[in-house]
Amino acid sequence: MTSDIKTLSERIDTLEARLAYQDDTVETLNQTITAQWKQIDALSRKIAELTERLQEAEANAPGPANEQPPHY
């Protein structure tokens, strides 16, 4: 009976250690995902800004954009 209690206690200790490790891993993954999401959001805004600037530049460009140079 005493060995059963010792075995159960060891199993509980093992499970508690595993749970603590998993909690740490989940927190680390959450921080990583949050940082990546912020970066994706910033990059998406930058792409939208650059797309808008490109459209403005194309609209204000002199002459047709696909015109061949005169030497052709």
CNS distance restraints for C-alpha pairs under 8 A (distance, minus, plus):
assign (resid   1 and name CA) (resid   5 and name CA) 6.50 0.50 0.50
assign (resid   2 and name CA) (resid   6 and name CA) 6.22 0.50 0.50
assign (resid   3 and name CA) (resid   7 and name CA) 5.96 0.50 0.50
assign (resid   4 and name CA) (resid   8 and name CA) 6.10 0.50 0.50
assign (resid   5 and name CA) (resid   9 and name CA) 5.99 0.50 0.50
assign (resid   6 and name CA) (resid  10 and name CA) 6.14 0.50 0.50
assign (resid   7 and name CA) (resid  11 and name CA) 6.20 0.50 0.50
assign (resid   8 and name CA) (resid  12 and name CA) 6.10 0.50 0.50
assign (resid   9 and name CA) (resid  13 and name CA) 6.13 0.50 0.50
assign (resid  10 and name CA) (resid  14 and name CA) 6.14 0.50 0.50
assign (resid  11 and name CA) (resid  15 and name CA) 6.13 0.50 0.50
assign (resid  12 and name CA) (resid  16 and name CA) 6.02 0.50 0.50
assign (resid  13 and name CA) (resid  17 and name CA) 6.17 0.50 0.50
assign (resid  14 and name CA) (resid  18 and name CA) 6.16 0.50 0.50
assign (resid  15 and name CA) (resid  19 and name CA) 6.01 0.50 0.50
assign (resid  16 and name CA) (resid  20 and name CA) 6.15 0.50 0.50
assign (resid  17 and name CA) (resid  21 and name CA) 6.26 0.50 0.50
assign (resid  18 and name CA) (resid  22 and name CA) 6.14 0.50 0.50
assign (resid  19 and name CA) (resid  23 and name CA) 6.04 0.50 0.50
assign (resid  20 and name CA) (resid  24 and name CA) 6.27 0.50 0.50
assign (resid  21 and name CA) (resid  25 and name CA) 6.20 0.50 0.50
assign (resid  22 and name CA) (resid  26 and name CA) 6.05 0.50 0.50
assign (resid  23 and name CA) (resid  27 and name CA) 6.21 0.50 0.50
assign (resid  24 and name CA) (resid  28 and name CA) 6.17 0.50 0.50
assign (resid  25 and name CA) (resid  29 and name CA) 6.10 0.50 0.50
assign (resid  26 and name CA) (resid  30 and name CA) 6.05 0.50 0.50
assign (resid  27 and name CA) (resid  31 and name CA) 6.25 0.50 0.50
assign (resid  28 and name CA) (resid  32 and name CA) 6.22 0.50 0.50
assign (resid  29 and name CA) (resid  33 and name CA) 6.08 0.50 0.50
assign (resid  30 and name CA) (resid  34 and name CA) 6.08 0.50 0.50
assign (resid  31 and name CA) (resid  35 and name CA) 6.17 0.50 0.50
assign (resid  32 and name CA) (resid  36 and name CA) 6.14 0.50 0.50
assign (resid  33 and name CA) (resid  37 and name CA) 5.99 0.50 0.50
assign (resid  34 and name CA) (resid  38 and name CA) 6.28 0.50 0.50
assign (resid  35 and name CA) (resid  39 and name CA) 6.30 0.50 0.50
assign (resid  36 and name CA) (resid  40 and name CA) 6.07 0.50 0.50
assign (resid  37 and name CA) (resid  41 and name CA) 6.07 0.50 0.50
assign (resid  38 and name CA) (resid  42 and name CA) 6.20 0.50 0.50
assign (resid  39 and name CA) (resid  43 and name CA) 6.10 0.50 0.50
assign (resid  40 and name CA) (resid  44 and name CA) 6.00 0.50 0.50
assign (resid  41 and name CA) (resid  45 and name CA) 6.25 0.50 0.50
assign (resid  42 and name CA) (resid  46 and name CA) 6.20 0.50 0.50
assign (resid  43 and name CA) (resid  47 and name CA) 6.11 0.50 0.50
assign (resid  44 and name CA) (resid  48 and name CA) 6.24 0.50 0.50
assign (resid  45 and name CA) (resid  49 and name CA) 6.19 0.50 0.50
assign (resid  46 and name CA) (resid  50 and name CA) 6.09 0.50 0.50
assign (resid  47 and name CA) (resid  51 and name CA) 5.96 0.50 0.50
assign (resid  48 and name CA) (resid  52 and name CA) 6.19 0.50 0.50
assign (resid  49 and name CA) (resid  53 and name CA) 6.23 0.50 0.50
assign (resid  50 and name CA) (resid  54 and name CA) 6.04 0.50 0.50
assign (resid  51 and name CA) (resid  55 and name CA) 6.17 0.50 0.50
assign (resid  52 and name CA) (resid  56 and name CA) 6.20 0.50 0.50
assign (resid  53 and name CA) (resid  57 and name CA) 6.09 0.50 0.50
assign (resid  54 and name CA) (resid  58 and name CA) 6.07 0.50 0.50
assign (resid  55 and name CA) (resid  59 and name CA) 6.07 0.50 0.50
assign (resid  56 and name CA) (resid  60 and name CA) 6.17 0.50 0.50
assign (resid  57 and name CA) (resid  61 and name CA) 5.90 0.50 0.50
assign (resid  58 and name CA) (resid  65 and name CA) 7.50 0.50 0.50
assign (resid  61 and name CA) (resid  65 and name CA) 7.51 0.50 0.50
assign (resid  63 and name CA) (resid  67 and name CA) 7.62 0.50 0.50
assign (resid  68 and name CA) (resid  72 and name CA) 6.70 0.50 0.50
